[in-house]
Amino acid sequence: MAEYEATRGMPAESGVVFGVASDVTLMNRWLPHGLWVRGSGPNTVEAGGEVVPGEGEHEGLFRAQRDQLRVEWGGRDHPDYSGWLQVSDADSGTSEVTVHISLLDEPEEETPRERADEVRGMLDESLSRLQDEIGNRLNNSG
């Protein structure tokens, strides 16, 4: 099993950040390029794209816990993939987001270091895009 994690500060308080991060209808704005999700029912999503294991669309489990500022997901048809996103308060109206990915099965065509670099790059890209999405919301609401 391989574990990957990245953290980034966000320019808004934790409730605002969680609201954006947990909204399935907004996720495609900040997920890495090459990945998409859409809601498919209570606590489920469909996911696909070039960075998703296997071919085609996959059904996943999804849970957003506002009281814990936590989002969790995992593959229903690919149980070797899961992750979580945690929002926490930081100084003076800002917050911090940590994203964690667990992969049980690593692709054979990449070395562990290549895969780690790829996944960390995707996590950093996602957090950067989430930060931009939060910034846009703040600018458009003020």
Phi and psi in degrees as GROMACS dihedral restraints (atoms count N, CA, C in turn):
[ dihedral_restraints ]
;  ai    aj    ak    al  type     phi  dphi    fc
    3     4     5     6     1  -118.5    20    10
    4     5     6     7     1   139.2    20    10
    6     7     8     9     1  -119.1    20    10
    7     8     9    10     1   136.3    20    10
    9    10    11    12     1  -133.4    20    10
   10    11    12    13     1   143.3    20    10
   12    13    14    15     1  -149.9    20    10
   13    14    15    16     1   145.8    20    10
   15    16    17    18     1  -146.6    20    10
   16    17    18    19     1   149.0    20    10
   18    19    20    21     1  -132.8    20    10
   19    20    21    22     1   144.6    20    10
   21    22    23    24     1  -150.3    20    10
   22    23    24    25     1   143.4    20    10
   24    25    26    27     1   -73.5    20    10
   25    26    27    28     1   148.2    20    10
   27    28    29    30     1  -123.1    20    10
   28    29    30    31     1   145.7    20    10
   30    31    32    33     1   -84.4    20    10
   31    32    33    34     1    29.5    20    10
   33    34    35    36     1  -150.0    20    10
   34    35    36    37     1   164.8    20    10
   36    37    38    39     1   -69.8    20    10
   37    38    39    40     1   160.9    20    10
   39    40    41    42     1   -59.3    20    10
   40    41    42    43     1   -36.5    20    10
   42    43    44    45     1   -64.2    20    10
   43    44    45    46     1   -39.8    20    10
   45    46    47    48     1   -66.1    20    10
   46    47    48    49     1   -46.6    20    10
   48    49    50    51     1   -62.9    20    10
   49    50    51    52     1   -45.1    20    10
   51    52    53    54     1   -61.2    20    10
   52    53    54    55     1   -40.4    20    10
   54    55    56    57     1   -57.4    20    10
   55    56    57    58     1   -42.3    20    10
   57    58    59    60     1   -73.6    20    10
   58    59    60    61     1   -46.6    20    10
   60    61    62    63     1   -66.1    20    10
   61    62    63    64     1   -27.9    20    10
   63    64    65    66     1   -96.0    20    10
   64    65    66    67     1    -3.8    20    10
   66    67    68    69     1   -86.3    20    10
   67    68    69    70     1   107.4    20    10
   69    70    71    72     1   -58.5    20    10
   70    71    72    73     1   -32.4    20    10
   72    73    74    75     1   -70.6    20    10
   73    74    75    76     1   -14.8    20    10
   75    76    77    78     1  -104.2    20    10
   76    77    78    79     1   -10.7    20    10
   78    79    80    81     1   -60.3    20    10
   79    80    81    82     1   -36.0    20    10
   81    82    83    84     1   -63.9    20    10
   82    83    84    85     1   -16.5    20    10
   84    85    86    87     1   -74.6    20    10
   85    86    87    88     1   -24.0    20    10
   87    88    89    90     1  -125.9    20    10
   88    89    90    91     1    -9.3    20    10
   90    91    92    93     1   -66.2    20    10
   91    92    93    94     1   161.3    20    10
   93    94    95    96     1   -61.5    20    10
   94    95    96    97     1   149.8    20    10
   96    97    98    99     1   -57.4    20    10
   97    98    99   100     1   140.0    20    10
   99   100   101   102     1    94.0    20    10
  100   101   102   103     1     5.0    20    10
  102   103   104   105     1  -134.6    20    10
  103   104   105   106     1   138.5    20    10
  105   106   107   108     1  -138.4    20    10
  106   107   108   109     1   154.5    20    10
  108   109   110   111     1  -138.5    20    10
  109   110   111   112     1   156.2    20    10
  111   112   113   114     1  -149.8    20    10
  112   113   114   115     1   148.2    20    10
  114   115   116   117     1   -65.5    20    10
  115   116   117   118     1   143.6    20    10
  117   118   119   120     1  -133.3    20    10
  118   119   120   121     1    10.7    20    10
  120   121   122   123     1   146.1    20    10
  121   122   123   124     1   178.5    20    10
  123   124   125   126     1   -59.0    20    10
  124   125   126   127     1   124.6    20    10
  126   127   128   129     1    59.4    20    10
  127   128   129   130     1    23.5    20    10
  129   130   131   132     1  -136.0    20    10
  130   131   132   133     1   151.5    20    10
  132   133   134   135     1  -137.2    20    10
  133   134   135   136     1   161.1    20    10
  135   136   137   138     1  -109.7    20    10
  136   137   138   139     1   141.8    20    10
  138   139   140   141     1  -133.6    20    10
  139   140   141   142     1   153.6    20    10
  141   142   143   144     1  -165.3    20    10
  142   143   144   145     1   178.5    20    10
  144   145   146   147     1   127.4    20    10
  145   146   147   148     1   175.2    20    10
  147   148   149   150     1   -72.2    20    10
  148   149   150   151     1   -15.8    20    10
  150   151   152   153     1  -100.8    20    10
  151   152   153   154     1     4.5    20    10
  153   154   155   156     1   -92.1    20    10
  154   155   156   157     1   135.4    20    10
  156   157   158   159     1   -58.6    20    10
  157   158   159   160     1   141.7    20    10
  159   160   161   162     1    79.1    20    10
  160   161   162   163     1  -175.4    20    10
  162   163   164   165     1  -104.5    20    10
  163   164   165   166     1   152.0    20    10
  165   166   167   168     1    76.7    20    10
  166   167   168   169     1  -157.7    20    10
  168   169   170   171     1   -91.1    20    10
  169   170   171   172     1   150.4    20    10
  171   172   173   174     1  -131.5    20    10
  172   173   174   175     1   144.7    20    10
  174   175   176   177     1   -90.0    20    10
  175   176   177   178     1   136.9    20    10
  177   178   179   180     1  -132.2    20    10
  178   179   180   181     1   158.4    20    10
  180   181   182   183     1   -90.9    20    10
  181   182   183   184     1   145.3    20    10
  183   184   185   186     1  -145.1    20    10
  184   185   186   187     1   132.1    20    10
  186   187   188   189     1  -142.2    20    10
  187   188   189   190     1   127.4    20    10
  189   190   191   192     1  -114.2    20    10
  190   191   192   193     1   124.6    20    10
  192   193   194   195     1  -115.5    20    10
  193   194   195   196     1    96.2    20    10
  195   196   197   198     1   -60.2    20    10
  196   197   198   199     1   -38.6    20    10
  198   199   200   201     1   -65.3    20    10
  199   200   201   202     1   -22.3    20    10
  201   202   203   204     1  -108.8    20    10
  202   203   204   205     1    -1.7    20    10
  204   205   206   207     1    52.7    20    10
  205   206   207   208     1    46.1    20    10
  207   208   209   210     1  -133.1    20    10
  208   209   210   211     1   138.8    20    10
  210   211   212   213     1  -120.2    20    10
  211   212   213   214     1   133.7    20    10
  213   214   215   216     1  -128.6    20    10
  214   215   216   217     1   146.8    20    10
  216   217   218   219     1  -149.7    20    10
  217   218   219   220     1   162.8    20    10
  219   220   221   222     1  -168.2    20    10
  220   221   222   223     1   158.9    20    10
  222   223   224   225     1   -81.5    20    10
  223   224   225   226     1   124.3    20    10
  225   226   227   228     1   -73.7    20    10
  226   227   228   229     1   -44.8    20    10
  228   229   230   231     1   -93.2    20    10
  229   230   231   232     1    -3.2    20    10
  231   232   233   234     1  -133.1    20    10
  232   233   234   235     1    76.9    20    10
  234   235   236   237     1   -67.6    20    10
  235   236   237   238     1    -2.1    20    10
  237   238   239   240     1   -84.7    20    10
  238   239   240   241     1     7.5    20    10
  240   241   242   243     1  -130.6    20    10
  241   242   243   244     1   131.5    20    10
  243   244   245   246     1  -155.9    20    10
  244   245   246   247     1   166.8    20    10
  246   247   248   249     1  -168.7    20    10
  247   248   249   250     1   173.3    20    10
  249   250   251   252     1  -150.4    20    10
  250   251   252   253     1   157.5    20    10
  252   253   254   255     1  -129.9    20    10
  253   254   255   256     1   129.3    20    10
  255   256   257   258     1  -123.0    20    10
  256   257   258   259     1   128.4    20    10
  258   259   260   261     1  -104.1    20    10
  259   260   261   262     1   136.7    20    10
  261   262   263   264     1  -136.8    20    10
  262   263   264   265     1   152.3    20    10
  264   265   266   267     1   -70.1    20    10
  265   266   267   268     1   147.3    20    10
  267   268   269   270     1  -128.5    20    10
  268   269   270   271     1  -156.3    20    10
  270   271   272   273     1   -76.0    20    10
  271   272   273   274     1   144.8    20    10
  273   274   275   276     1    34.5    20    10
  274   275   276   277     1    66.0    20    10
  276   277   278   279     1    80.0    20    10
  277   278   279   280     1     9.8    20    10
  279   280   281   282     1  -109.8    20    10
  280   281   282   283     1   174.4    20    10
  282   283   284   285     1  -147.5    20    10
  283   284   285   286     1  -179.5    20    10
  285   286   287   288     1  -136.6    20    10
  286   287   288   289     1   140.9    20    10
  288   289   290   291     1  -119.2    20    10
  289   290   291   292     1   131.7    20    10
  291   292   293   294     1  -117.1    20    10
  292   293   294   295     1   132.2    20    10
  294   295   296   297     1  -116.6    20    10
  295   296   297   298     1   134.5    20    10
  297   298   299   300     1  -129.4    20    10
  298   299   300   301     1   131.7    20    10
  300   301   302   303     1  -122.6    20    10
  301   302   303   304     1   135.2    20    10
  303   304   305   306     1  -118.0    20    10
  304   305   306   307     1   126.8    20    10
  306   307   308   309     1  -124.1    20    10
  307   308   309   310     1   119.9    20    10
  309   310   311   312     1   -80.9    20    10
  310   311   312   313     1   -32.5    20    10
  312   313   314   315     1  -118.5    20    10
  313   314   315   316     1   120.0    20    10
  315   316   317   318     1   -99.6    20    10
  316   317   318   319     1   141.4    20    10
  318   319   320   321     1   -64.8    20    10
  319   320   321   322     1   140.7    20    10
  321   322   323   324     1   -75.1    20    10
  322   323   324   325     1   -22.6    20    10
  324   325   326   327     1   -76.5    20    10
  325   326   327   328     1    -6.4    20    10
  327   328   329   330     1  -120.5    20    10
  328   329   330   331     1   148.7    20    10
  330   331   332   333     1   -76.0    20    10
  331   332   333   334     1   158.8    20    10
  333   334   335   336     1   -55.1    20    10
  334   335   336   337     1   -38.5    20    10
  336   337   338   339     1   -68.1    20    10
  337   338   339   340     1   -40.4    20    10
  339   340   341   342     1   -62.5    20    10
  340   341   342   343     1   -43.5    20    10
  342   343   344   345     1   -64.8    20    10
  343   344   345   346     1   -43.6    20    10
  345   346   347   348     1   -60.9    20    10
  346   347   348   349     1   -43.9    20    10
  348   349   350   351     1   -62.5    20    10
  349   350   351   352     1   -40.9    20    10
  351   352   353   354     1   -64.1    20    10
  352   353   354   355     1   -48.4    20    10
  354   355   356   357     1   -66.4    20    10
  355   356   357   358     1   -43.4    20    10
  357   358   359   360     1   -62.9    20    10
  358   359   360   361     1   -37.2    20    10
  360   361   362   363     1   -62.6    20    10
  361   362   363   364     1   -41.1    20    10
  363   364   365   366     1   -66.3    20    10
  364   365   366   367     1   -40.1    20    10
  366   367   368   369     1   -64.1    20    10
  367   368   369   370     1   -45.1    20    10
  369   370   371   372     1   -62.1    20    10
  370   371   372   373     1   -41.8    20    10
  372   373   374   375     1   -61.7    20    10
  373   374   375   376     1   -44.7    20    10
  375   376   377   378     1   -61.0    20    10
  376   377   378   379     1   -46.1    20    10
  378   379   380   381     1   -66.6    20    10
  379   380   381   382     1   -35.7    20    10
  381   382   383   384     1   -65.3    20    10
  382   383   384   385     1   -43.6    20    10
  384   385   386   387     1   -67.1    20    10
  385   386   387   388     1   -36.9    20    10
  387   388   389   390     1   -64.7    20    10
  388   389   390   391     1   -43.2    20    10
  390   391   392   393     1   -59.4    20    10
  391   392   393   394     1   -43.3    20    10
  393   394   395   396     1   -63.6    20    10
  394   395   396   397     1   -41.9    20    10
  396   397   398   399     1   -63.1    20    10
  397   398   399   400     1   -41.7    20    10
  399   400   401   402     1   -63.7    20    10
  400   401   402   403     1   -45.8    20    10
  402   403   404   405     1   -59.0    20    10
  403   404   405   406     1   -42.4    20    10
  405   406   407   408     1   -62.9    20    10
  406   407   408   409     1   -41.1    20    10
  408   409   410   411     1   -63.8    20    10
  409   410   411   412     1   -41.3    20    10
  411   412   413   414     1   -65.9    20    10
  412   413   414   415     1   -42.9    20    10
  414   415   416   417     1   -66.0    20    10
  415   416   417   418     1   -36.3    20    10
  417   418   419   420     1   -80.3    20    10
  418   419   420   421     1   -19.5    20    10
  420   421   422   423     1   -91.4    20    10
  421   422   423   424     1   -14.9    20    10
